[in-house]
Amino acid sequence: MRDDYLKAARAKIEDPNVLVNLVSRRVKQLKNGFKPLVESLERLDPEDIALREIMEDKIRYELYDPEEEHS
C-alpha cells in the first residue's frame, strides 16, 4: 500500500476504523470483478485503487444511524 495514497485518503476519512472497513469492502468488490472507478497508467494493487477512489471522491460512505430507521 502506498503511503502517499494512505495519507491522502486519511485526510478525507479521519476515522481509521471507517477507512479500513471502506477499503476492505471495496477491495473485495474489485477482486470479485468490479471495475475500478479511477484510471491509472501504472498497475495498482486493489488496496491502492480503493485508496485512490476515496482520494478522488469516487466512493462515499454513510454511517448507520438506528434512530433514522425508526423515523
trRosetta pair geometry for C-beta under 8 A, 3 or more apart (Angstrom, degrees):
i j d omega theta_ij theta_ji phi_ij phi_ji
1 5 7.0 -118 178 70 78 116
1 6 5.9 71 146 -57 113 119
1 45 7.1 -95 -83 70 56 136
1 47 4.9 -70 -95 122 99 135
1 48 6.3 178 -133 -68 58 78
1 51 7.1 110 -158 -27 100 147
2 5 4.3 76 78 10 104 108
2 6 6.7 -175 93 -11 53 87
2 48 5.4 61 8 -115 105 114
2 51 7.3 -160 55 76 91 152
3 6 5.5 -57 -145 38 33 113
3 7 6.2 34 158 -20 68 104
4 7 5.9 -50 -146 35 31 111
4 8 6.4 28 156 -15 63 108
5 8 5.9 -59 -148 40 30 109
5 9 6.2 28 156 -17 67 109
5 48 5.5 115 39 -143 173 77
5 51 4.0 87 154 119 113 137
5 52 6.0 -54 -137 -61 121 70
5 55 6.5 -100 -150 -37 72 140
6 9 5.8 -57 -144 39 29 109
6 10 6.2 29 156 -20 64 108
6 51 6.1 -60 -77 -135 48 147
7 10 5.8 -56 -146 36 29 111
7 11 6.8 36 151 -25 61 101
8 11 5.7 -48 -156 25 34 116
8 12 7.2 28 148 -12 61 102
8 51 7.4 100 70 164 96 101
8 55 4.5 29 125 -116 120 119
9 12 5.7 -57 -158 37 40 109
9 13 6.3 -19 161 33 75 99
9 19 6.2 118 136 -146 109 120
9 23 7.6 60 163 -72 157 118
9 51 4.5 -95 -44 -153 143 84
9 54 4.4 57 -132 92 102 131
9 55 5.4 -75 -74 -60 70 82
10 13 6.6 -74 -127 70 32 65
10 14 6.7 68 179 -113 69 40
10 16 7.4 -1 -122 -91 105 75
10 19 6.4 -10 -96 -92 67 163
11 14 7.8 13 -145 -77 18 73
12 54 5.6 174 74 156 146 94
12 55 6.5 -162 -18 -105 139 40
12 57 7.5 -163 -136 -75 141 74
13 18 5.5 -131 179 100 120 112
13 19 4.5 153 102 -78 124 91
13 22 6.7 -130 -112 25 176 150
13 54 6.5 -60 -4 -171 120 132
13 61 7.7 46 -108 31 133 127
15 18 4.1 64 86 11 112 111
15 19 6.6 173 89 -13 58 85
16 19 5.4 -55 -145 39 36 115
16 20 6.2 38 158 -21 69 104
17 20 5.9 -52 -146 35 29 110
17 21 6.4 26 156 -14 63 109
18 21 5.9 -60 -149 40 29 109
18 22 6.1 28 156 -19 66 111
18 61 6.7 172 -177 90 108 155
18 63 7.5 -59 -110 -84 127 100
19 22 5.9 -58 -144 38 27 109
19 23 6.2 23 160 -15 65 109
19 54 7.6 69 -136 -151 86 167
20 23 6.0 -58 -145 40 26 107
20 24 6.1 21 159 -17 64 111
21 24 5.9 -57 -141 38 27 107
21 25 6.3 25 161 -16 64 107
22 25 6.1 -57 -147 37 27 107
22 26 6.3 21 157 -14 63 111
22 50 7.5 161 127 173 78 116
22 54 6.8 94 123 -89 133 127
22 59 7.2 155 -179 119 113 124
22 61 5.4 -94 -98 -54 122 142
23 26 5.9 -62 -147 41 29 108
23 27 6.1 33 155 -24 66 107
23 47 6.2 41 176 -144 118 75
23 50 4.6 120 -141 123 71 139
23 51 6.5 14 -113 -65 119 73
23 54 7.4 -52 -78 -29 84 139
24 27 5.6 -49 -143 33 31 114
24 28 6.7 36 154 -21 62 101
25 28 5.8 -52 -155 32 33 113
25 29 6.7 32 149 -17 64 104
26 29 5.5 -52 -152 35 38 114
26 30 6.3 37 151 -19 69 104
26 46 7.8 179 118 167 80 95
26 49 7.8 -148 138 101 116 89
26 50 3.9 136 95 -122 130 114
26 53 6.6 -162 -167 60 154 144
26 59 6.3 167 -95 52 135 179
27 30 5.7 -53 -146 37 33 111
27 31 6.2 30 155 -17 66 107
27 46 4.4 103 -139 130 81 119
27 47 5.7 3 -93 -78 128 61
27 50 5.5 -63 -58 -35 75 145
28 31 5.9 -58 -145 40 29 109
28 32 6.3 20 156 -13 64 112
29 32 5.8 -67 -148 43 29 106
29 34 4.1 -6 157 15 93 146
30 34 5.5 -76 -87 64 39 94
30 36 6.5 38 -121 -76 114 77
30 46 4.3 165 91 -139 139 111
30 49 6.0 124 -114 81 158 139
30 50 6.9 -119 -16 -57 138 95
31 46 5.9 -23 -53 -87 84 165
36 39 7.5 140 103 -78 117 37
36 40 7.8 -45 127 4 158 101
36 49 4.8 -91 -119 -164 122 131
36 53 7.2 -140 -163 -65 79 116
37 53 5.0 80 57 -121 113 112
37 56 7.9 -168 111 82 102 122
37 58 4.0 157 117 167 135 140
37 59 6.7 149 31 -44 154 90
38 49 6.5 -177 52 -155 108 75
38 52 4.7 -110 56 121 167 120
38 53 5.6 -143 -17 -78 114 68
38 56 5.8 123 -93 33 122 151
38 58 6.1 -138 -52 -19 91 160
40 43 7.6 149 105 -87 117 14
40 44 5.2 44 70 -16 166 120
40 49 7.5 -119 -5 -101 137 83
40 52 7.2 -130 -64 -68 123 179
44 48 4.1 -123 -173 89 108 121
44 49 5.0 137 105 -57 125 79
44 52 7.1 -18 -176 -8 170 137
45 48 4.8 93 55 7 78 102
45 49 7.2 -139 96 -6 41 86
46 49 5.4 -52 -147 34 36 115
46 50 6.4 38 155 -20 67 103
47 50 5.8 -54 -151 35 30 111
47 51 6.5 29 151 -17 64 106
48 51 5.6 -51 -146 37 35 112
48 52 6.3 37 154 -20 66 104
49 52 5.8 -55 -150 36 30 110
49 53 6.4 34 151 -22 64 105
50 53 5.6 -52 -149 33 32 114
50 54 6.6 32 152 -17 63 103
50 59 7.7 -37 -154 32 69 148
51 54 5.7 -54 -153 36 34 111
51 55 6.3 37 150 -22 66 106
52 55 5.3 -51 -144 36 35 115
52 56 6.0 15 162 -3 69 111
52 58 7.9 19 119 19 70 129
53 56 6.3 -65 -140 49 25 97
53 58 4.1 -87 -158 65 77 118
53 59 4.8 39 141 2 115 107
54 57 7.7 28 -178 -75 31 30
54 58 7.6 -73 -52 45 21 79
54 59 6.1 -47 -80 61 60 97
57 60 7.2 19 -162 -67 71 93
65 68 4.1 68 92 -1 109 114
65 69 7.3 177 97 -17 63 81
66 69 5.6 -47 -158 23 44 118
66 70 7.2 30 154 -10 68 104
67 70 6.3 -67 -159 39 35 103
67 71 7.0 49 147 -42 66 101
68 71 5.7 -44 -156 6 39 120
